[in-house]
Amino acid sequence: MLAEAGYADGFDLELLTYHGLQIYTITAQIVQANLKEVGINVKIKLSEWAAVVENKNKGTYDFLVYGVTIKSPDPDVYSYYFGSESTYWAKPIRFMDAKVEDLLQRGRSTTDMGARRQIYRELEQRILELTPWVHVNWRANCHAYKDRVQGYRVDA
């Protein structure tokens, strides 16, 4: 497929990630090893968190390993990631798709739950077709703390 795309000899990319969490650095190393097998040479650039965020927000990276969370249980959360005006993800890399924009607008403008369900299913299919981001893992080890909670222990 690389040869068909004009890269018979492969190509080089820089993978940006935060150096402070093993899940990021290990993920970067796995991605690097996997891409090497198909002829893509990846140089990992480990950076401070502020530098990673700045580059993400400006869209100044080849690709990156970065953690995200779901901000809302409502499916309109897709606008946060894929809406063209989202300064968090879409806008910095100039991601814009007219069909995505239309579906986002239709989804947030109706209160009919059945209609919303169909709209957001169609949106999910469109997003899968475009694949502007690839989610490679899921981290389930999140913790919340309150001062009044006593005796809680995190086992690594």
DSSP file (Angstrom, degrees, kcal/mol; ACC not computed):
  #  RESIDUE AA STRUCTURE BP1 BP2  ACC     N-H-->O    O-->H-N    N-H-->O    O-->H-N    TCO  KAPPA ALPHA  PHI   PSI    X-CA   Y-CA   Z-CA
    1    1 A M     >        0   0    0      0, 0.0     4,-1.6     0, 0.0     6,-0.2   0.000 360.0 360.0 360.0 -36.8    0.0    0.0    0.0
    2    2 A L  T  4> +     0   0    0      2,-0.2     5,-3.3     1,-0.2     4,-0.2   0.917 360.0  50.4 -62.8 -41.5    2.9    2.3    0.7
    3    3 A A  T >45S+     0   0    0      4,-0.2     3,-1.6     1,-0.2     5,-0.3   0.919 108.6  51.7 -61.6 -43.6    4.3    1.6   -2.8
    4    4 A E  T 345S+     0   0    0      1,-0.3    -1,-0.2     2,-0.1    -2,-0.2   0.831 108.5  52.3 -61.0 -31.8    0.9    2.4   -4.3
    5    5 A A  T 3<5S-     0   0    0     -4,-1.6    -1,-0.3     2,-0.1    -2,-0.2   0.430 127.9 -99.1 -85.2   0.9    0.9    5.7   -2.4
    6    6 A G  T < 5S+     0   0    0     -3,-1.6    -3,-0.2    -4,-0.2     3,-0.2   0.641  98.0 105.3  93.6  15.3    4.3    6.6   -3.8
    7    7 A Y    > < +     0   0    0     -5,-3.3     3,-2.3    -6,-0.2    -4,-0.2  -0.386  27.0 149.3-124.3  53.9    6.4    5.6   -0.8
    8    8 A A  T 3  S+     0   0    0     -5,-0.3    -5,-0.2     1,-0.3    -1,-0.1   0.809  80.2  45.3 -57.9 -31.1    8.0    2.3   -1.9
    9    9 A D  T 3  S-     0   0    0      1,-0.4    -1,-0.3    -3,-0.2    -2,-0.0   0.247 114.1-122.9 -95.9  12.6   11.0    3.1    0.3
   10   10 A G    <   -     0   0    0     -3,-2.3    -1,-0.4    28,-0.1     2,-0.3  -0.290  26.1-115.9  77.6-167.5    8.9    4.1    3.3
   11   11 A F  E     -a   40   0A   0     28,-1.0    30,-2.8    -3,-0.1     2,-0.4  -0.969  15.6-104.4-161.4 171.2    9.1    7.5    5.0
   12   12 A D  E     +a   41   0A   0     -2,-0.3     2,-0.3    28,-0.2    30,-0.2  -0.825  31.2 176.4-108.7 143.2   10.0    9.2    8.3
   13   13 A L  E     -a   42   0A   0     28,-2.7    30,-2.8    -2,-0.4     2,-0.5  -0.965  24.8-131.9-138.0 155.7    7.7   10.6   10.9
   14   14 A E  E     -a   43   0A   0     -2,-0.3    49,-1.2    28,-0.2     2,-0.7  -0.953  16.4-155.1-109.9 128.5    8.1   12.2   14.3
   15   15 A L  E     -ab  44  63A   0     28,-2.8    30,-3.2    -2,-0.5     2,-0.4  -0.904  10.9-156.2-105.5 113.5    5.8   10.9   17.1
   16   16 A L  E     +ab  45  64A   0     47,-2.5    49,-2.2    -2,-0.7     2,-0.3  -0.705  24.8 149.9 -91.1 136.0    5.3   13.4   19.9
   17   17 A T  E     -a   46   0A   0     28,-2.2    30,-2.4    -2,-0.4     2,-0.3  -0.987  47.5 -92.0-158.3 165.9    4.4   12.4   23.4
   18   18 A Y  E >   -a   47   0A   0     47,-0.5     3,-0.5    -2,-0.3    30,-0.2  -0.620  24.5-151.6 -81.0 135.1    4.7   13.3   27.0
   19   19 A H  T 3  S+     0   0    0     28,-2.0    -1,-0.1    -2,-0.3    29,-0.1   0.560  80.9  75.9 -83.7  -8.5    7.6   11.7   28.8
   20   20 A G  T 3  S+     0   0    0     27,-0.3     2,-0.4     1,-0.1    -1,-0.2   0.534  86.5  57.3 -88.8  -6.4    6.0   11.6   32.3
   21   21 A L    X>  -     0   0    0     -3,-0.5     4,-1.9     1,-0.1     3,-0.9  -0.987  66.6-146.9-128.0 128.1    3.5    8.7   31.9
   22   22 A Q  H 3> S+     0   0    0     -2,-0.4     4,-3.3     1,-0.3     5,-0.4   0.849  97.9  64.0 -59.4 -35.0    4.6    5.2   31.0
   23   23 A I  H 3> S+     0   0    0      1,-0.2     4,-1.5     2,-0.2    -1,-0.3   0.872 107.0  44.1 -60.1 -34.0    1.3    4.5   29.2
   24   24 A Y  H <> S+     0   0    0     -3,-0.9     4,-2.4     2,-0.2    -1,-0.2   0.944 117.1  43.0 -73.5 -48.4    2.3    7.3   26.7
   25   25 A T  H  X S+     0   0    0     -4,-1.9     4,-2.1     2,-0.2    -2,-0.2   0.901 116.3  47.3 -68.5 -40.2    5.9    6.3   26.2
   26   26 A I  H  X S+     0   0    0     -4,-3.3     4,-2.3     2,-0.2    -1,-0.2   0.922 112.2  50.5 -66.0 -42.8    5.2    2.5   26.0
   27   27 A T  H  X S+     0   0    0     -4,-1.5     4,-2.6    -5,-0.4    -2,-0.2   0.919 109.8  51.4 -59.0 -43.7    2.4    3.2   23.6
   28   28 A A  H  X S+     0   0    0     -4,-2.4     4,-2.6     1,-0.2    -1,-0.2   0.903 109.7  49.5 -60.3 -42.0    4.7    5.3   21.5
   29   29 A Q  H  X S+     0   0    0     -4,-2.1     4,-2.4     2,-0.2    -1,-0.2   0.885 111.3  48.6 -66.1 -38.6    7.3    2.5   21.5
   30   30 A I  H  X S+     0   0    0     -4,-2.3     4,-2.6     2,-0.2    -2,-0.2   0.930 112.5  47.8 -66.6 -44.9    4.7   -0.1   20.4
   31   31 A V  H  X S+     0   0    0     -4,-2.6     4,-2.6     2,-0.2     5,-0.2   0.923 111.5  51.9 -60.4 -44.4    3.5    2.2   17.6
   32   32 A Q  H  X S+     0   0    0     -4,-2.6     4,-1.9    -5,-0.2    10,-0.2   0.931 111.7  45.6 -57.1 -48.5    7.1    2.8   16.5
   33   33 A A  H  X S+     0   0    0     -4,-2.4     4,-1.2     1,-0.2    -1,-0.2   0.904 113.6  49.3 -64.2 -42.4    7.8   -0.9   16.4
   34   34 A N  H  < S+     0   0    0     -4,-2.6     4,-0.5     1,-0.2     3,-0.3   0.912 112.2  46.9 -65.2 -42.5    4.6   -1.7   14.5
   35   35 A L  H ><>S+     0   0    0     -4,-2.6     5,-2.5     1,-0.2     3,-1.1   0.830 103.7  62.3 -70.3 -31.2    5.1    1.0   11.9
   36   36 A K  H ><5S+     0   0    0     -4,-1.9     3,-1.5     1,-0.3    -1,-0.2   0.871  94.7  63.4 -59.3 -35.9    8.7   -0.1   11.3
   37   37 A E  T 3<5S+     0   0    0     -4,-1.2    -1,-0.3    -3,-0.3    -2,-0.2   0.749 107.6  41.8 -61.9 -24.1    7.4   -3.4   10.1
   38   38 A V  T < 5S-     0   0    0     -3,-1.1    -1,-0.3    -4,-0.5    -2,-0.2   0.301 127.5 -94.2-107.0   8.7    5.7   -1.7    7.2
   39   39 A G  T < 5S+     0   0    0     -3,-1.5   -28,-1.0    -4,-0.3     2,-0.6   0.602  81.7 130.2  95.9  11.9    8.5    0.7    6.4
   40   40 A I  E   < -a   11   0A   0     -5,-2.5     2,-0.6   -30,-0.2    -1,-0.3  -0.895  47.0-148.2-101.9 119.5    7.6    3.8    8.3
   41   41 A N  E     -a   12   0A   0    -30,-2.8   -28,-2.7    -2,-0.6     2,-0.5  -0.774  15.0-164.5 -91.5 118.2   10.5    5.1   10.4
   42   42 A V  E     -a   13   0A   0     -2,-0.6     2,-0.6   -10,-0.2   -28,-0.2  -0.896  10.9-163.1-110.7 125.6    9.3    6.7   13.6
   43   43 A K  E     -a   14   0A   0    -30,-2.8   -28,-2.8    -2,-0.5     2,-0.5  -0.935  20.3-139.6-101.7 122.7   11.4    9.0   15.7
   44   44 A I  E     -a   15   0A   0     -2,-0.6     2,-0.6   -30,-0.2   -28,-0.2  -0.709  12.4-162.0 -85.6 128.4    9.9    9.4   19.2
   45   45 A K  E     -a   16   0A   0    -30,-3.2   -28,-2.2    -2,-0.5     2,-0.4  -0.934   5.5-159.0-111.5 109.1   10.1   12.9   20.6
   46   46 A L  E     +a   17   0A   0     -2,-0.6     2,-0.3   -30,-0.2   -28,-0.2  -0.753  21.9 171.3 -88.9 130.6    9.5   13.0   24.4
   47   47 A S  E     -a   18   0A   0    -30,-2.4   -28,-2.0    -2,-0.4   -27,-0.3  -0.874  38.0 -89.9-136.1 164.8    8.5   16.4   25.7
   48   48 A E     >  -     0   0    0     -2,-0.3     4,-2.0   -30,-0.2     3,-0.4  -0.387  47.4-108.9 -66.8 154.5    7.2   18.2   28.8
   49   49 A W  H  > S+     0   0    0      1,-0.2     4,-2.7     2,-0.2     5,-0.2   0.897 117.4  54.8 -56.2 -45.3    3.4   18.2   29.1
   50   50 A A  H  > S+     0   0    0      1,-0.2     4,-2.3     2,-0.2    -1,-0.2   0.876 108.9  48.7 -59.8 -37.7    3.1   22.0   28.3
   51   51 A A  H  > S+     0   0    0     -3,-0.4     4,-2.4     2,-0.2    -1,-0.2   0.884 110.7  50.2 -69.7 -38.8    5.1   21.5   25.0
   52   52 A V  H  X S+     0   0    0     -4,-2.0     4,-2.5     2,-0.2    -2,-0.2   0.943 112.9  46.3 -63.4 -47.3    2.9   18.5   24.0
   53   53 A V  H  X S+     0   0    0     -4,-2.7     4,-2.9     2,-0.2     5,-0.2   0.917 111.9  51.2 -62.5 -44.0   -0.3   20.5   24.7
   54   54 A E  H  X S+     0   0    0     -4,-2.3     4,-1.6    -5,-0.2     6,-0.2   0.930 112.4  45.7 -60.0 -46.1    1.0   23.6   22.8
   55   55 A N  H  X>S+     0   0    0     -4,-2.4     5,-2.1     2,-0.2     4,-1.3   0.893 113.2  50.2 -65.5 -39.4    1.9   21.5   19.8
   56   56 A K  H  <5S+     0   0    0     -4,-2.5     3,-0.4     1,-0.2    -2,-0.2   0.937 110.9  49.1 -62.0 -46.0   -1.4   19.7   19.8
   57   57 A N  H  <5S+     0   0    0     -4,-2.9    -1,-0.2     1,-0.2    -2,-0.2   0.777 116.7  41.8 -67.1 -26.4   -3.3   23.0   20.1
   58   58 A K  H  <5S-     0   0    0     -4,-1.6    -1,-0.2    -5,-0.2    -2,-0.2   0.596 106.6-124.7 -92.5 -13.6   -1.3   24.5   17.2
   59   59 A G  T  <5 +     0   0    0     -4,-1.3     2,-1.0    -3,-0.4    -3,-0.2   0.775  62.3 143.8  73.8  25.7   -1.5   21.3   15.1
   60   60 A T      < +     0   0    0     -5,-2.1     2,-0.3    -6,-0.2    -1,-0.2  -0.613  38.1  83.3-102.6  73.7    2.3   21.3   14.8
   61   61 A Y  S    S-     0   0    0     -2,-1.0     3,-0.1     1,-0.1   -46,-0.1  -0.969  70.8-132.6-161.4 155.4    3.2   17.7   14.9
   62   62 A D  S    S-     0   0    0    -48,-0.5     2,-0.3     1,-0.4   -47,-0.2   0.946  89.0 -36.6 -75.3 -54.6    3.3   14.7   12.5
   63   63 A F  E     -b   15   0A   0    -49,-1.2   -47,-2.5    -3,-0.1    -1,-0.4  -0.961  65.9-158.9-160.9 164.7    1.4   12.6   15.0
   64   64 A L  E     -b   16   0A   0     -2,-0.3     2,-0.6   -49,-0.2   -47,-0.2  -0.972  23.4-126.0-148.0 157.6    1.2   12.1   18.7
   65   65 A V        +     0   0    0    -49,-2.2   -47,-0.5    -2,-0.3     2,-0.3  -0.946  46.9 157.8-102.1 124.6    0.2    9.9   21.6
   66   66 A Y        -     0   0    0     -2,-0.6     2,-0.3   -49,-0.1    -2,-0.1  -0.996  37.0-122.2-151.6 140.8   -2.2   11.9   23.8
   67   67 A G        -     0   0    0     -2,-0.3     2,-0.3     2,-0.0    -2,-0.0  -0.673  28.4-179.6 -90.6 142.5   -4.8   11.0   26.3
   68   68 A V        -     0   0    0     -2,-0.3     2,-0.3     2,-0.0    -2,-0.0  -0.923  10.9-154.3-132.3 160.7   -8.4   12.1   26.0
   69   69 A T        -     0   0    0     -2,-0.3     2,-0.6     0, 0.0    -2,-0.0  -0.926  31.0-103.0-129.4 158.4  -11.5   11.6   28.1
   70   70 A I        -     0   0    0     -2,-0.3     7,-0.0     1,-0.1    -2,-0.0  -0.733  30.8-162.9 -80.6 122.2  -15.2   11.6   27.3
   71   71 A K        +     0   0    0     -2,-0.6    -1,-0.1     1,-0.2     3,-0.0   0.619  66.0  11.3 -85.1 -13.8  -16.4   15.0   28.5
   72   72 A S        -     0   0    0      2,-0.1    -1,-0.2     1,-0.1     5,-0.1  -0.988  60.0-129.5-161.1 148.7  -20.2   14.2   28.5
   73   73 A P  S    S+     0   0    0      0, 0.0    -1,-0.1     0, 0.0    -2,-0.0   0.636  84.9  96.9 -77.3 -11.4  -22.5   11.3   28.3
   74   74 A D  S >  S-     0   0    0      1,-0.1     3,-2.0     2,-0.0    -2,-0.1  -0.584  81.4-129.9 -77.4 137.3  -24.5   13.2   25.6
   75   75 A P  G >  S+     0   0    0      0, 0.0     3,-2.0     0, 0.0     4,-0.2   0.660  99.9  81.9 -64.6 -13.1  -23.6   12.2   22.0
   76   76 A D  G >   +     0   0    0      1,-0.3     3,-2.0     2,-0.2     4,-0.4   0.605  66.5  90.1 -65.5  -6.5  -23.1   15.9   21.1
   77   77 A V  G X>  +     0   0    0     -3,-2.0     3,-1.3     1,-0.3     4,-0.8   0.750  68.0  77.5 -57.8 -22.6  -19.7   15.4   22.8
   78   78 A Y  H X>>S+     0   0    0     -3,-2.0     4,-3.6     1,-0.3     3,-0.6   0.835  83.0  63.4 -56.4 -31.3  -18.6   14.5   19.2
   79   79 A S  H <>5S+     0   0    0     -3,-2.0     4,-1.1     1,-0.2    -1,-0.3   0.831  94.6  60.8 -63.4 -29.5  -18.6   18.2   18.4
   80   80 A Y  H <45S+     0   0    0     -3,-1.3     9,-0.5    -4,-0.4    10,-0.3   0.844 119.9  24.9 -63.8 -34.5  -15.8   18.6   21.0
   81   81 A Y  H <<5S+     0   0    0     -4,-0.8     9,-0.3    -3,-0.6    -2,-0.2   0.815 137.6  22.9 -98.8 -37.9  -13.6   16.3   19.0
   82   82 A F  H  <5S+     0   0    0     -4,-3.6    15,-0.2    -5,-0.2    -3,-0.2   0.544  85.7 110.5-116.2 -10.4  -14.9   16.5   15.4
   83   83 A G  S ><<S-     0   0    0     -4,-1.1     3,-2.4    -5,-0.6     8,-0.4  -0.493  71.5-127.0 -68.9 136.5  -16.7   19.8   15.0
   84   84 A S  T 3  S+     0   0    0      1,-0.3    -1,-0.1    -2,-0.2    10,-0.1   0.710 107.6  52.8 -61.7 -21.0  -14.7   22.1   12.8
   85   85 A E  T 3  S+     0   0    0     -6,-0.1     2,-0.9     5,-0.1    -1,-0.3   0.408  77.2 117.9 -94.0   3.2  -14.8   24.9   15.4
   86   86 A S    < > -     0   0    0     -3,-2.4     5,-2.4    -7,-0.2     3,-0.3  -0.583  45.5-168.9 -73.1 107.2  -13.4   22.7   18.2
   87   87 A T  T   5S+     0   0    0     -2,-0.9    -1,-0.2     1,-0.2    -7,-0.1   0.605  80.7  67.9 -72.1  -8.4  -10.2   24.3   19.1
   88   88 A Y  T   5S-     0   0    0     -8,-0.3    -1,-0.2     3,-0.1    -7,-0.1   0.919 126.4 -20.1 -78.0 -44.0   -9.4   21.3   21.2
   89   89 A W  T  >5S+     0   0    0     -9,-0.5     4,-0.8    -3,-0.3     6,-0.2   0.664 128.7  44.8-128.8 -58.4   -9.0   18.8   18.3
   90   90 A A  T >4>S+     0   0    0    -10,-0.3     5,-2.6    -7,-0.3     3,-0.8   0.923 106.8  51.8 -68.8 -49.6  -10.5   19.5   14.9
   91   91 A K  G >4<S+     0   0    0     -5,-2.4     3,-1.6    -8,-0.4    -1,-0.2   0.882 102.0  58.6 -62.2 -41.9   -9.6   23.1   14.2
   92   92 A P  G 345S+     0   0    0      0, 0.0    -1,-0.2     0, 0.0    -2,-0.2   0.827 115.2  37.0 -59.5 -29.3   -5.8   22.9   14.9
   93   93 A I  G <<5S-     0   0    0     -4,-0.8    -2,-0.2    -3,-0.8    -3,-0.1   0.296 114.2-116.6-103.5  10.6   -5.4   20.2   12.2
   94   94 A R  T < 5 +     0   0    0     -3,-1.6     2,-0.5    -4,-0.3    -3,-0.2   0.841  51.7 170.0  59.6  37.0   -8.0   21.9    9.9
   95   95 A F      < +     0   0    0     -5,-2.6     2,-0.3    -6,-0.2    -1,-0.2  -0.691   5.9 153.8 -79.1 125.4  -10.3   18.9   10.1
   96   96 A M        +     0   0    0     -2,-0.5     2,-0.4   -11,-0.1   -13,-0.1  -0.943  17.6 175.8-154.3 130.8  -13.6   19.8    8.5
   97   97 A D     >  -     0   0    0     -2,-0.3     4,-2.6   -15,-0.2     5,-0.2  -0.980  24.1-147.2-138.4 124.4  -16.3   17.6    6.9
   98   98 A A  H  > S+     0   0    0     -2,-0.4     4,-2.5     1,-0.2     5,-0.2   0.868 100.9  51.2 -59.8 -38.9  -19.6   19.0    5.7
   99   99 A K  H  > S+     0   0    0      2,-0.2     4,-2.6     1,-0.2    -1,-0.2   0.914 110.2  49.0 -67.7 -41.2  -21.5   15.8    6.5
  100  100 A V  H  > S+     0   0    0      2,-0.2     4,-2.7     1,-0.2    -2,-0.2   0.935 112.0  49.6 -60.2 -46.3  -20.1   15.7   10.0
  101  101 A E  H  X S+     0   0    0     -4,-2.6     4,-2.3     1,-0.2    -2,-0.2   0.916 111.7  48.3 -59.8 -44.3  -21.1   19.4   10.5
  102  102 A D  H  X S+     0   0    0     -4,-2.5     4,-2.7     2,-0.2    -1,-0.2   0.925 112.8  47.3 -62.8 -45.4  -24.6   18.7    9.2
  103  103 A L  H  X S+     0   0    0     -4,-2.6     4,-2.8     2,-0.2    -2,-0.2   0.899 111.0  51.5 -66.1 -39.9  -25.1   15.7   11.4
  104  104 A L  H  X S+     0   0    0     -4,-2.7     4,-2.0    -5,-0.2    -1,-0.2   0.934 112.7  46.2 -59.8 -45.3  -23.8   17.5   14.5
  105  105 A Q  H  X S+     0   0    0     -4,-2.3     4,-0.8    -5,-0.2    -2,-0.2   0.918 114.2  47.3 -64.7 -44.0  -26.2   20.4   13.8
  106  106 A R  H >< S+     0   0    0     -4,-2.7     3,-0.6     1,-0.2     4,-0.4   0.905 111.1  52.5 -64.0 -41.1  -29.1   18.1   13.2
  107  107 A G  H >< S+     0   0    0     -4,-2.8     3,-0.6     1,-0.2    -1,-0.2   0.876 112.4  43.1 -64.4 -38.6  -28.3   16.0   16.3
  108  108 A R  H 3< S+     0   0    0     -4,-2.0    -1,-0.2     1,-0.2    -2,-0.2   0.571 108.8  60.0 -85.4  -6.4  -28.3   19.0   18.6
  109  109 A S  T << S+     0   0    0     -4,-0.8     2,-0.4    -3,-0.6    -1,-0.2   0.414  95.5  69.0-102.4   3.5  -31.4   20.6   17.1
  110  110 A T    <   -     0   0    0     -3,-0.6     0, 0.0    -4,-0.4     0, 0.0  -0.928  51.1-167.4-121.9 148.4  -33.8   17.8   17.8
  111  111 A T        +     0   0    0     -2,-0.4     2,-0.7     5,-0.0    -1,-0.1   0.440  58.4 112.1-105.5  -3.5  -35.3   16.5   21.1
  112  112 A D     >  -     0   0    0      1,-0.2     4,-2.7     2,-0.1     5,-0.2  -0.613  57.6-155.7 -73.0 112.4  -36.7   13.4   19.5
  113  113 A M  H  > S+     0   0    0     -2,-0.7     4,-2.4     1,-0.2    -1,-0.2   0.855  90.5  50.9 -63.1 -37.5  -34.6   10.6   21.1
  114  114 A G  H  > S+     0   0    0      2,-0.2     4,-1.9     1,-0.2    -1,-0.2   0.922 112.5  46.2 -64.5 -43.9  -35.2    8.1   18.3
  115  115 A A  H  > S+     0   0    0      2,-0.2     4,-2.4     1,-0.2    -2,-0.2   0.910 112.5  50.8 -64.8 -42.4  -34.2   10.7   15.7
  116  116 A R  H  X S+     0   0    0     -4,-2.7     4,-2.9     1,-0.2     5,-0.3   0.921 107.3  54.1 -60.1 -43.9  -31.1   11.7   17.7
  117  117 A R  H  X S+     0   0    0     -4,-2.4     4,-1.8     1,-0.2    -1,-0.2   0.924 111.1  45.1 -57.8 -45.6  -30.1    8.1   18.0
  118  118 A Q  H  X S+     0   0    0     -4,-1.9     4,-2.2     2,-0.2    -1,-0.2   0.903 112.7  51.1 -65.8 -41.7  -30.3    7.6   14.2
  119  119 A I  H  X S+     0   0    0     -4,-2.4     4,-2.3     1,-0.2    -2,-0.2   0.934 112.4  45.2 -61.5 -46.9  -28.4   10.9   13.5
  120  120 A Y  H  X S+     0   0    0     -4,-2.9     4,-2.4     2,-0.2    -1,-0.2   0.805 109.7  54.9 -73.0 -27.5  -25.6   10.0   15.9
  121  121 A R  H  X S+     0   0    0     -4,-1.8     4,-2.0    -5,-0.3    -1,-0.2   0.921 110.3  46.9 -65.2 -42.8  -25.3    6.5   14.5
  122  122 A E  H  X S+     0   0    0     -4,-2.2     4,-2.2     2,-0.2    -2,-0.2   0.901 111.3  52.0 -63.7 -40.4  -24.9    8.0   11.1
  123  123 A L  H  X S+     0   0    0     -4,-2.3     4,-2.7     1,-0.2    -2,-0.2   0.925 107.3  52.1 -61.0 -45.2  -22.3   10.4   12.5
  124  124 A E  H  X S+     0   0    0     -4,-2.4     4,-2.3     1,-0.2    -1,-0.2   0.906 109.2  50.2 -58.5 -42.0  -20.4    7.5   14.1
  125  125 A Q  H  X S+     0   0    0     -4,-2.0     4,-1.9     2,-0.2    -1,-0.2   0.909 110.8  49.1 -62.8 -42.0  -20.3    5.8   10.7
  126  126 A R  H  X S+     0   0    0     -4,-2.2     4,-2.0     2,-0.2    -2,-0.2   0.917 110.4  50.5 -64.1 -42.9  -19.0    8.9    9.0
  127  127 A I  H  X S+     0   0    0     -4,-2.7     4,-2.6     1,-0.2    -1,-0.2   0.903 109.2  51.5 -62.0 -41.3  -16.3    9.4   11.6
  128  128 A L  H  < S+     0   0    0     -4,-2.3    -1,-0.2     1,-0.2    -2,-0.2   0.859 108.6  52.1 -64.2 -34.7  -15.2    5.8   11.2
  129  129 A E  H  < S+     0   0    0     -4,-1.9    -1,-0.2     1,-0.2    -2,-0.2   0.889 117.2  37.7 -65.8 -39.0  -15.0    6.3    7.4
  130  130 A L  H  < S-     0   0    0     -4,-2.0    -2,-0.2    -5,-0.1    -1,-0.2   0.803  82.2-170.0 -85.2 -30.8  -12.8    9.4    7.8
  131  131 A T     <  +     0   0    0     -4,-2.6    -3,-0.1    -5,-0.2    -4,-0.1   0.872  14.1 169.8  36.8  63.1  -10.7    8.2   10.8
  132  132 A P  S    S+     0   0    0      0, 0.0     2,-0.3     0, 0.0    -1,-0.1   0.749  70.7  28.4 -70.2 -20.7   -9.0   11.5   11.6
  133  133 A W  S    S-     0   0    0      2,-0.0     2,-0.5     0, 0.0    -2,-0.0  -0.980  71.8-145.5-136.3 149.8   -7.7   10.0   14.8
  134  134 A V        -     0   0    0     -2,-0.3     2,-0.7    -3,-0.0     0, 0.0  -0.971  10.7-151.4-117.1 119.8   -6.8    6.4   15.8
  135  135 A H        +     0   0    0     -2,-0.5     3,-0.1     1,-0.1    -2,-0.0  -0.814  17.7 176.9 -91.5 117.8   -7.5    5.4   19.3
  136  136 A V        +     0   0    0     -2,-0.7     2,-0.3     1,-0.2    -1,-0.1   0.643  55.5   9.0-103.2 -16.3   -5.1    2.7   20.2
  137  137 A N        -     0   0    0      2,-0.0     2,-0.4     0, 0.0    -1,-0.2  -0.980  55.7-134.0-156.9 170.3   -5.8    1.9   23.9
  138  138 A W        -     0   0    0     -2,-0.3     2,-0.6    -3,-0.1    -3,-0.0  -0.997  13.7-156.3-130.9 127.0   -8.1    2.5   26.8
  139  139 A R        +     0   0    0     -2,-0.4     3,-0.1     1,-0.1    -2,-0.0  -0.921  13.6 175.9-108.7 118.3   -6.8    3.3   30.3
  140  140 A A        +     0   0    0     -2,-0.6     2,-1.2     1,-0.1    -1,-0.1   0.328  51.4  99.6-102.5   6.6   -9.2    2.4   33.0
  141  141 A N        +     0   0    0      2,-0.0     2,-0.3     0, 0.0    -1,-0.1  -0.424  46.9 140.2 -97.4  62.2   -7.1    3.3   36.1
  142  142 A C        -     0   0    0     -2,-1.2     2,-0.4    -3,-0.1    -2,-0.0  -0.778  29.4-166.4-101.9 148.6   -8.5    6.7   37.0
  143  143 A H        -     0   0    0     -2,-0.3     2,-0.4    11,-0.0    -2,-0.0  -0.982  10.5-158.3-136.2 144.9   -9.1    7.8   40.5
  144  144 A A        -     0   0    0     -2,-0.4     2,-0.4     2,-0.0    -2,-0.0  -0.941  15.6-157.7-119.3 147.2  -11.0   10.7   42.2
  145  145 A Y        -     0   0    0     -2,-0.4     2,-0.3     3,-0.0     3,-0.0  -0.935  12.8-173.9-128.7 147.8  -10.2   11.9   45.7
  146  146 A K    >   -     0   0    0     -2,-0.4     3,-1.4     3,-0.1    -2,-0.0  -0.983  32.7-125.4-132.9 145.1  -12.0   13.8   48.4
  147  147 A D  T 3  S+     0   0    0     -2,-0.3    -1,-0.1     1,-0.3     0, 0.0   0.827 109.4  58.0 -58.2 -32.7  -10.5   15.0   51.7
  148  148 A R  T 3  S+     0   0    0      2,-0.1     2,-0.5    -3,-0.0    -1,-0.3   0.630  82.8  96.9 -79.0 -11.6  -13.2   13.2   53.7
  149  149 A V    <   -     0   0    0     -3,-1.4     2,-0.3     2,-0.0     3,-0.1  -0.664  58.9-170.9 -78.9 126.7  -12.3    9.7   52.2
  150  150 A Q        +     0   0    0     -2,-0.5     3,-0.1     1,-0.1    -2,-0.1  -0.898  55.5  18.9-120.0 147.9  -10.0    7.9   54.6
  151  151 A G  S    S+     0   0    0     -2,-0.3     2,-0.3     1,-0.3    -1,-0.1   0.523  75.2 148.0  79.1   6.4   -8.0    4.7   54.2
  152  152 A Y        -     0   0    0     -3,-0.1     2,-0.4     2,-0.0    -1,-0.3  -0.593  25.0-171.0 -76.6 132.9   -8.2    4.6   50.4
  153  153 A R        -     0   0    0     -2,-0.3     2,-0.6    -3,-0.1    -3,-0.0  -0.988  16.7-145.6-130.0 134.1   -5.1    2.9   48.9
  154  154 A V        -     0   0    0     -2,-0.4     2,-0.6     2,-0.0   -11,-0.0  -0.872  13.8-155.8 -98.4 120.7   -4.0    2.7   45.3
  155  155 A D              0   0    0     -2,-0.6    -2,-0.0     1,-0.1     0, 0.0  -0.850 360.0 360.0 -96.4 126.4   -2.2   -0.5   44.4
  156  156 A A              0   0    0     -2,-0.6    -1,-0.1     0, 0.0    -2,-0.0   0.480 360.0 360.0 -75.6 360.0    0.1   -0.2   41.4
